[in-house]
Amino acid sequence: MTNLCNTLGIKYPIIQGGMAWIADATLAAAVSNAGGLGIIAAGNAPASWVRDQIRLAKTLTSKPFGVNIMLMSPHSAEIAKVVAEEKVAVVTTGAGDPSPYIENWAACGVKIIPVVASVAFAKRVAKKSVTAIIAEGSEAGGHIGDLTTMALVPQVVDAVNIPVIAAGGIGDGRAIAAAFMLGAAGVQVGTRFLVAKECNIHQNYKDKVIKANDISTIATGKRLGHPVRALKTPFSRNFFAKEYDSSVTNEELEALGAGALKLAVDGDEENGCFMAGQVAGLITKEQTAAEIIEEMFAQANAALYNRHTDKDNNAIHKILPHREPMLVVDEIQLQDGISVGKYTVRGSEFFLQGHFPGNPVVPGVILCEMMAQSSCLLVDWEENHTPYFTGLNKVRFKNKVLPGDTIIFKCELISKKQPFYFVKGSGYVGDTLCVSGELSFAVLKNSKISW
Amino acid sequence: MTNLCNTLGIKYPIIQGGMAWIADATLAAAVSNAGGLGIIAAGNAPASWVRDQIRLAKTLTSKPFGVNIMLMSPHSAEIAKVVAEEKVAVVTTGAGDPSPYIENWAACGVKIIPVVASVAFAKRVAKKSVTAIIAEGSEAGGHIGDLTTMALVPQVVDAVNIPVIAAGGIGDGRAIAAAFMLGAAGVQVGTRFLVAKECNIHQNYKDKVIKANDISTIATGKRLGHPVRALKTPFSRNFFAKEYDSSVTNEELEALGAGALKLAVDGDEENGCFMAGQVAGLITKEQTAAEIIEEMFAQANAALYNRHTDKDNNAIHKILPHREPMLVVDEIQLQDGISVGKYTVRGSEFFLQGHFPGNPVVPGVILCEMMAQSSCLLVDWEENHTPYFTGLNKVRFKNKVLPGDTIIFKCELISKKQPFYFVKGSGYVGDTLCVSGELSFAVLKNSKISW
């Protein structure tokens, strides 16, 4: 995760999908400015349009962005050259094998991330100079393969030695966390960015995505060997029916699809092909690209690290710089000069998983951390300052704290000599003393904030 | 997770898929004995067969097991009665709406877990007396819906207030961890149990699953409105081709499919329909049900909690009872009576996530834990004993430990008075002292091991 961000020079491991006719310089720059990797989709556009968009994006962001090349485009060879000449940071490729262009791009410092839908193709491109691979599942919008994200990603992860980025079905932060579990180093997101405020599609398109529910999409074109997922509309229902009518030739079917995406982008509800993924049902509103990305990663972190999903921790978030999973108190209050912290052991906490298997006991060091956090109302906070432990003295662990227990800490300030604070505290479960001790810490100015 | 296990009386939150013709008393009992919830699949079998299998399973396991009722079966009403009479612990239902039977089952103490493939149906059954819902994605084997697991599970989780069990695409522990991230409380697994040693299908079937790769399955029957996923074989390729031939009637297609699963179970490679999910490509060998379940959950825990996936921690596992994520040393050695521990900070550790956002510093309490673990070679271990902190004294934190740092702890035994040990330790990054202090702990006999 961190490595992919470092490699691509981005803050969040999220790549915007290369949506033809949709992903222009405005959207790409917005995503890049928000800390992801924005992508200009070349689609079937001529090379000159792509060059203009790249130059426009450069005026809109100083962050890295990329270009998606649809390799079946008649202009793909020319666009490949433009990308190299303009020294675009990253190229993602779809609908074909990018091998003929890889060496030239790599020589120009362009990072290459092909989109794959099977293990065999992943293995083939991973032998070349590519930076990562996007493994895209069939729940995605637009052109899709057969395998779903859940089935595809771990099989690709096992097959290659480069970072794998999961695509398809990534509608919110839960799916980002799930992708990490499957072994992905990052995600590619398309559908959710359809409703980005910076996305220049017709309002009809956005409204349809927002109104969609779980069963609002359909995959058509299976008979032609290149299925497309789109919202159920008169166009897609008609296409689906014709697929099973053998009096309709494949040529006629192909002709039916041509230009339909562009019509959707322009808002034609009757004849447009409104490409979207199965997660459309999760999308409820327009947001800026930055809001989308930040919300998704906050949700991913909550899924990955947050045992506090059962309640609102905003009050404590305002006081303490600690965040899940190292935020280990539920409540803190000042009572007659004593800082009182409270925590109920849920049983599912990370620290009980390994301490100890089959015998869950809150680790002593976590009790120390709880006691320290409980004392935070004794401190004079300043902005951009962080508290660090400087010492622990006379700490005694008297009784075990177990799942189901509620422990209450009472902490008193003994002395201060800024930036140092000396505190005495104790923690009780009911009337039973479990821990007591003396803590000292220093509240220091942050020397450096890095991501 | 814990709640679902408690509710169902099982150790691991895994339910075996209700595979018609395949899941008999032998397989169900093996899965239940291994800590999951085994399921006898009624399929199209008569009620008398189901009753016999239930009674046989009761002789093979004392653990709870279930029956899957395929509601389109002509025998389903009769089987529903048998299940209530035999007081089976759990019923899972597929291919229809179980509503007519729910009140009677609930009155008899049978827990009901319907399989759903869409949000609307999930909402409908969740209003009844059901214990949980299985949300099954289209990557599953056998009869499937349209939505993939990644897209379906979070949308169902948002729509209902009962536990959701993820099915489809759960081939190994990574997918279990991913399912938890999506909000699932457990998983249902079918394909992986096809190769359980206790699964009574023909060896040809098992061999095909083991040989399968990622693209070895195909979904047929979409035209009929009830698609089935199976391995690509002469039967399924033929069926797929005929679907797009409008001279073949729907009745002819239906007739083509009838009985084909049973032929596969009996090993007919030409005419059998070898149902399997897209995760078949992940399956490499026959194992007992217990081996499958334990391997999957070990892998899930590794994904969820283990930052040590990059190396083999077996040596330390033998010494310390701590497990990830509370196992926070990489190596421990005894050198001239001094216990030396070593840890390299990777940057992705759980404790850096929340301590502090944008400013990762190893928490002081984690340094104390590292120092304590580093001292473990000074202790005389006995079986069924666990070390607990009793005190911390004169602990001084002198310098921050940051991502990339390797910290080395040296710990010396000051005195012991069994069960108490008194240790002095210090931790250095290079020549810089980061922490020092005195630790005491007690090695106590385990009073109780609970799961």
Contacts between the chains, C-beta under 8 A, distances in Angstrom:
chain1	res1	chain2	res2	distance
A	1	B	348	6.7
A	2	B	347	5.7
A	2	B	348	6.2
A	118	B	214	5.9
A	118	B	215	5.4
A	119	B	213	6.4
A	119	B	214	4.5
A	119	B	215	7.6
A	119	B	281	7.0
A	120	B	213	7.8
A	120	B	214	8.0
A	120	B	215	7.5
A	137	B	148	6.4
A	137	B	150	6.7
A	138	B	138	7.9
A	138	B	148	6.6
A	139	B	147	7.3
A	139	B	148	4.1
A	139	B	150	5.9
A	139	B	151	4.5
A	146	B	215	6.5
A	146	B	218	7.8
A	146	B	278	8.0
A	147	B	139	7.4
A	147	B	214	5.9
A	147	B	215	7.0
A	147	B	278	5.6
A	148	B	137	6.4
A	148	B	138	6.6
A	148	B	139	4.1
A	148	B	148	4.0
A	148	B	149	6.7
A	148	B	150	6.6
A	148	B	168	7.7
A	148	B	169	5.9
A	148	B	278	6.3
A	149	B	148	6.7
A	149	B	150	4.7
A	150	B	137	6.7
A	150	B	139	5.9
A	150	B	148	6.6
A	150	B	149	4.7
A	150	B	150	5.3
A	150	B	168	7.1
A	150	B	169	3.2
A	150	B	170	7.7
A	150	B	175	5.9
A	150	B	178	6.6
A	151	B	139	4.5
A	151	B	169	4.7
A	151	B	171	7.2
A	151	B	214	7.1
A	151	B	277	7.3
A	151	B	278	3.5
A	151	B	279	5.4
A	151	B	281	7.6
A	152	B	214	6.7
A	152	B	278	7.7
A	154	B	171	7.2
A	154	B	172	6.7
A	154	B	174	5.1
A	154	B	175	6.8
A	154	B	282	6.5
A	155	B	214	4.6
A	155	B	281	5.2
A	155	B	282	6.1
A	158	B	282	7.7
A	168	B	148	7.7
A	168	B	150	7.1
A	169	B	148	5.9
A	169	B	150	3.3
A	169	B	151	4.7
A	170	B	150	7.7
A	171	B	151	7.2
A	171	B	154	7.2
A	172	B	154	6.7
A	174	B	154	5.1
A	174	B	181	5.6
A	174	B	182	5.2
A	174	B	183	6.0
A	175	B	150	5.9
A	175	B	154	6.8
A	175	B	181	7.8
A	175	B	182	6.8
A	177	B	178	8.0
A	177	B	181	3.8
A	178	B	150	6.6
A	178	B	177	7.9
A	178	B	178	3.8
A	178	B	179	7.4
A	178	B	181	4.0
A	178	B	182	5.1
A	179	B	178	7.4
A	180	B	181	7.8
A	181	B	174	5.6
A	181	B	175	7.8
A	181	B	177	3.8
A	181	B	178	4.1
A	181	B	180	7.7
A	181	B	181	5.6
A	181	B	303	4.8
A	181	B	304	7.2
A	182	B	174	5.2
A	182	B	175	6.8
A	182	B	178	5.1
A	183	B	174	6.0
A	213	B	119	6.5
A	213	B	120	7.8
A	214	B	118	5.9
A	214	B	119	4.5
A	214	B	120	8.0
A	214	B	147	5.9
A	214	B	151	7.1
A	214	B	152	6.7
A	214	B	155	4.6
A	215	B	118	5.4
A	215	B	119	7.6
A	215	B	120	7.5
A	215	B	146	6.5
A	215	B	147	7.0
A	218	B	146	7.8
A	222	B	222	7.5
A	223	B	244	5.2
A	243	B	244	7.2
A	244	B	223	5.2
A	244	B	243	7.2
A	244	B	244	6.6
A	244	B	246	6.6
A	245	B	246	5.7
A	246	B	244	6.5
A	246	B	245	5.7
A	246	B	246	4.1
A	246	B	247	7.0
A	247	B	246	7.0
A	277	B	151	7.3
A	278	B	146	8.0
A	278	B	147	5.6
A	278	B	148	6.3
A	278	B	151	3.5
A	278	B	152	7.7
A	279	B	151	5.4
A	281	B	119	7.1
A	281	B	151	7.7
A	281	B	155	5.2
A	282	B	154	6.5
A	282	B	155	6.1
A	282	B	158	7.7
A	301	B	353	6.9
A	303	B	181	4.9
A	304	B	181	7.2
A	304	B	353	7.7
A	305	B	350	6.4
A	305	B	353	5.1
A	305	B	354	6.6
A	321	B	356	4.8
A	321	B	357	7.2
A	322	B	354	5.5
A	322	B	355	6.0
A	322	B	356	6.7
A	323	B	353	7.0
A	323	B	354	3.6
A	323	B	355	7.6
A	323	B	356	7.3
A	323	B	357	5.2
A	324	B	353	7.3
A	324	B	354	5.1
A	325	B	350	5.4
A	325	B	351	7.5
A	325	B	353	6.5
A	325	B	354	5.6
A	326	B	350	7.9
A	326	B	351	5.7
A	326	B	353	7.1
A	326	B	354	3.6
A	326	B	355	4.0
A	326	B	363	6.1
A	327	B	354	5.7
A	347	B	2	6.3
A	348	B	1	7.0
A	348	B	2	6.4
A	350	B	305	6.4
A	350	B	325	5.4
A	350	B	326	7.9
A	350	B	350	6.0
A	351	B	325	7.5
A	351	B	326	5.6
A	353	B	301	7.1
A	353	B	304	7.8
A	353	B	305	5.0
A	353	B	323	7.0
A	353	B	324	7.3
A	353	B	325	6.5
A	353	B	326	7.2
A	354	B	305	6.6
A	354	B	322	5.6
A	354	B	323	3.6
A	354	B	324	5.1
A	354	B	325	5.6
A	354	B	326	3.6
A	354	B	327	5.7
A	355	B	322	6.0
A	355	B	323	7.6
A	355	B	326	4.0
A	356	B	321	4.8
A	356	B	322	6.7
A	356	B	323	7.3
A	356	B	386	5.7
A	357	B	321	7.2
A	357	B	323	5.2
A	358	B	449	4.6
A	358	B	450	6.6
A	358	B	451	5.8
A	359	B	321	8.0
A	359	B	386	6.4
A	359	B	446	6.1
A	359	B	448	7.4
A	359	B	449	5.8
A	359	B	450	7.3
A	361	B	388	7.2
A	363	B	326	6.1
A	363	B	369	6.5
A	363	B	389	7.5
A	364	B	388	7.1
A	364	B	389	3.2
A	364	B	392	7.5
A	365	B	365	3.9
A	365	B	366	6.8
A	365	B	368	4.9
A	365	B	369	4.5
A	365	B	372	7.7
A	365	B	389	7.2
A	366	B	365	6.8
A	368	B	365	4.9
A	368	B	368	7.0
A	368	B	392	7.1
A	369	B	363	6.5
A	369	B	365	4.4
A	372	B	365	7.7
A	386	B	356	5.7
A	386	B	359	6.4
A	388	B	361	7.2
A	388	B	364	7.2
A	388	B	397	6.9
A	388	B	400	7.2
A	389	B	363	7.6
A	389	B	364	3.3
A	389	B	365	7.2
A	389	B	397	4.9
A	390	B	396	7.0
A	390	B	397	5.4
A	391	B	394	7.7
A	391	B	395	5.7
A	391	B	396	5.1
A	391	B	397	6.6
A	392	B	364	7.5
A	392	B	368	7.1
A	392	B	392	4.8
A	392	B	393	7.8
A	392	B	395	3.8
A	392	B	437	6.9
A	393	B	392	7.9
A	393	B	393	6.3
A	393	B	394	6.2
A	393	B	395	7.1
A	394	B	391	7.7
A	394	B	393	6.2
A	395	B	391	5.7
A	395	B	392	3.8
A	395	B	393	7.1
A	395	B	395	7.7
A	396	B	390	7.0
A	396	B	391	5.1
A	397	B	388	6.9
A	397	B	389	4.9
A	397	B	390	5.4
A	397	B	391	6.5
A	400	B	388	7.2
A	437	B	392	7.0
A	446	B	359	6.1
A	448	B	359	7.4
A	449	B	358	4.7
A	449	B	359	5.9
A	450	B	358	6.6
A	450	B	359	7.3
A	451	B	358	5.9
